[in-house]
Amino acid sequence: CGFFTQSSKKSNFLKLQNRSKLRQVVTSILKKADEYYEAGDRGISSLPFRAACAITAARNLYSSIGLYILLRGPNAWETRTSIPFMRKLLLLSKSFIQMCKQIPYRIRNKDQCIEISSIWRLS
């Protein structure tokens, strides 16, 4: 989109005159991230339970951070965006419920779980 060029300096991204372009880029990235989150949601039940729990919790927290960035608008880069503690607890509770809903599927389909060793390999 022309915003990121070879001659761009990191400090230029946060300048006031670049905020609208920065917001466009971040909005585009967050929209793409949502697509990946949805694709990941469809396959999470194939992962080992502990890995799925961690990934589900991280997915919910990071997705929420993206939403907060969008809601803050041009002011999102004034300070660090963080999730309030009570919101984090709510998101972790949501993750726990999502994982509990998967238990019947996991019991019925024990053999369809992917071994973590087949995912992570040292090359």
N, C-alpha and C positions, 0 to 999 in steps of 0.2 A: 504494500500500500504506500510505499515511499517514505514511511515514517522511520523505518529502520534502514539506515544506509551505512556504508563502510566508514564514512567520515563522522557519523553520529557519535557524540560523547554521552556517557551515561548521565551526566548532570543535565544535559539538554532535555531528557525525557520528562523531567519534573518541572520545567519552566512553565510559567502560567500560560504563555502563548501556545504551548504544545499540549495542554490538558485535553482539549477536545479530541485530538488525534490519539493521544494515549488512551482515552476512554474508549474510542472506537476499537483500538487494538485489543484492549483488555476485555471488552464486551465480546468480541469475536472469539477470543481464546476461551472465555468462560462458557460460551455457547457450545464450543467444541468439547470442552470438558464435560458438560452435561450429557452430550451424546455418548462419550466414553463411560460415564457413570452408568447410564442406562444399559449400555452393552455389558458392562461388568455385572450389573444386577442380574442379568439373565444367566450368567455363568457361575455366579458365586456358590451355588449349591454343589458344584462339581469339585470345589476345593476342599481340602481337609478342614474340619470344623474349626480348629483354633485359628488357622489362617483366615478363614472366612469371617470369623468374629472380628479379628483385627482390621481386616480390609473394609468390612461393613462400617465399623466405627469411624475409621479414617475417612471413608467416602462421605459419610454424613457430616462430619466436622468440616472437611475441606469444601464440600458443596455449600455449606452454610456460610463459610468465610467468603466464598465467591458472591453469594447473595448479598451479604453485608457490604461488600465492595460496590456492587451495583446500586444498592440503596443509598449509599453515601454520595454517589454521584461524583462531581468534580472535586469534592473535598476528601475523597478516599485516600489521597496521597499526602494529606496534611500530617496525619499521624498513622501509626500502625493500626491495621484493622484486626480486632480480636473479638472473640465470642464471649459474652458474659457467662459467668460460672453456671448460673441456673439454666441457661440455654444449652450449655455443654451437657449438663446432667440430663436434660430432656432429650437431646440427640443420642446420648449413650443409652438411655432407656428405650428409645426408638430402635436402636441397633439391636438391643437385647431381644425386643419383641420380634423383630424381623428374623433373628436367628432361631427363636423358639418356634416360629411358624414353619421353619424348614425341617424341624426334627422329624415329623412323620415322613416327609419325602426322603430324608437321609436314611431312615430305618428301612423303608421299602426298597431303596436303591443303593444299598451299601457298596455294591460292586462297581458303581459308576463314579465313585470318588477318585479323583486324580491324586496319585502319590506326589507329595511335595518334592521328592527327589527327582521326579521326572520333569519338573518345571524349572528348578534352579540347578544349573550345571556350571561348573567351572570350566572355562575353555582354555 
